[in-house]
């Protein structure tokens, strides 16, 4: 899974199709992401000590990771993401469309360096 917290993504399908927002949480086990302001639902809450007012609470629900695409920082358009090995043995994410780097994801390793 190459999408991380604080990445900017665009929603590809669903009610919020076309929205661009920031990733708040990634659930790797279930292949889901929570995106800021996307897939909002109302949760009805009973009056309690913690919630003295009660009422409806609006919150984001997870969406499948296949329904979002990472936004390329250089072009601002959605792109697929790849991983490449650098000369020092570290790995980095890169945009498949423009080829620009999207940040390192693994530290340098001596046996992988060229």
C-alpha positions as a printed NumPy array, in Angstrom:
array([[  0.   ,   0.   ,   0.   ],
       [  1.675,   3.162,  -1.182],
       [ -0.784,   5.715,   0.209],
       [  0.219,   7.247,   3.526],
       [ -1.203,   9.656,   6.107],
       [ -1.182,  13.34 ,   4.982],
       [ -1.084,  12.407,   1.275],
       [ -3.426,  14.307,  -1.022],
       [ -5.798,  12.011,  -2.903],
       [ -8.68 ,  12.372,  -5.34 ],
       [-11.802,  10.201,  -4.974],
       [-12.459,   8.124,  -8.112],
       [-15.92 ,   6.719,  -7.387],
       [-18.894,   7.058,  -5.079],
       [-20.985,  10.013,  -3.905],
       [-17.885,  12.176,  -3.383],
       [-16.342,  11.46 ,  -6.81 ],
       [-13.89 ,  14.153,  -7.895],
       [-13.191,  15.573,  -4.433],
       [ -9.562,  16.189,  -3.521],
       [ -8.633,  15.89 ,   0.15 ],
       [ -6.048,  14.755,   2.696],
       [ -5.753,  11.195,   4.067],
       [ -6.402,  11.091,   7.831],
       [ -5.953,   7.374,   8.541],
       [ -4.886,   4.22 ,   6.664],
       [ -6.211,   0.761,   7.624],
       [ -3.736,  -1.611,   5.961],
       [ -5.392,  -4.794,   7.224],
       [ -8.732,  -4.028,   5.547],
       [ -7.44 ,  -1.941,   2.62 ],
       [ -9.372,   1.188,   3.637],
       [ -8.564,   4.875,   4.07 ],
       [-10.317,   7.699,   5.891],
       [-10.227,  10.898,   3.836],
       [-10.991,  14.344,   5.269],
       [-14.545,  15.452,   4.431],
       [-15.335,  12.383,   2.285],
       [-17.98 ,   9.694,   2.942],
       [-19.52 ,  11.607,   5.867],
       [-22.364,   9.985,   7.791],
       [-24.491,  11.006,  10.767],
       [-24.061,   9.002,  13.939],
       [-26.949,   9.437,  16.356],
       [-25.768,   9.828,  19.951],
       [-27.805,   9.459,  23.1  ],
       [-27.481,  12.029,  25.9  ],
       [-24.789,  11.009,  28.381],
       [-22.165,  12.423,  30.747],
       [-19.68 ,  12.536,  27.867],
       [-22.201,  13.981,  25.411],
       [-24.721,  16.062,  27.426],
       [-26.341,  17.554,  24.319],
       [-26.918,  14.32 ,  22.369],
       [-28.05 ,  14.584,  18.763],
       [-26.354,  13.831,  15.463],
       [-22.583,  13.656,  15.093],
       [-21.137,  13.925,  11.576],
       [-18.053,  11.787,  10.959],
       [-15.99 ,  10.359,   8.108],
       [-16.238,   6.646,   7.349],
       [-13.578,   4.531,   5.621],
       [-13.574,   4.04 ,   1.859],
       [-11.745,   1.387,  -0.138],
       [ -8.216,   2.272,  -1.145],
       [ -8.979,   1.293,  -4.748],
       [-11.447,   4.194,  -4.943],
       [ -8.788,   6.874,  -4.415],
       [ -5.772,   7.957,  -6.466],
       [ -2.733,   9.839,  -5.227],
       [ -2.298,  13.372,  -6.577],
       [  1.028,  14.055,  -8.32 ],
       [  2.657,  17.033,  -6.533],
       [  4.273,  18.375,  -9.723],
       [  1.198,  18.284, -12.005],
       [ -1.695,  18.288,  -9.512],
       [ -3.424,  15.427, -11.355],
       [ -4.208,  11.883, -10.157],
       [ -1.526,   9.314, -10.888],
       [ -0.515,   5.746, -10.185],
       [  2.448,   5.243,  -7.868],
       [  5.528,   3.07 ,  -8.282],
       [  8.557,   2.222,  -6.158],
       [ 12.126,   2.464,  -7.396],
       [ 15.497,   1.679,  -5.886],
       [ 17.958,   4.573,  -5.703],
       [ 21.741,   4.349,  -6.079],
       [ 22.34 ,   4.464,  -2.304],
       [ 20.016,   1.468,  -1.73 ],
       [ 17.001,   3.425,  -0.454],
       [ 13.492,   3.141,  -1.905],
       [ 11.297,   6.017,  -3.022],
       [  7.761,   6.459,  -4.323],
       [  7.435,   8.023,  -7.755],
       [  4.667,   9.205, -10.04 ],
       [  4.053,   6.904, -13.018],
       [  2.853,   9.846, -15.162],
       [  5.604,  12.4  , -14.625],
       [  8.342,  10.272, -13.041],
       [  8.816,  12.789, -10.227],
       [  9.732,  11.666,  -6.738],
       [  7.081,  11.534,  -4.002],
       [  9.416,  10.938,  -1.055],
       [ 11.525,   8.132,   0.365],
       [  9.833,   5.118,   1.954],
       [ 12.817,   3.024,   3.108],
       [ 16.27 ,   3.916,   4.464],
       [ 19.467,   3.06 ,   2.565],
       [ 20.637,  -0.569,   2.689],
       [ 24.278,  -1.459,   2.077],
       [ 23.648,  -4.702,   0.146],
       [ 21.244,  -2.965,  -2.28 ],
       [ 23.512,  -0.016,  -3.144],
       [ 25.198,   0.124,  -6.54 ]])
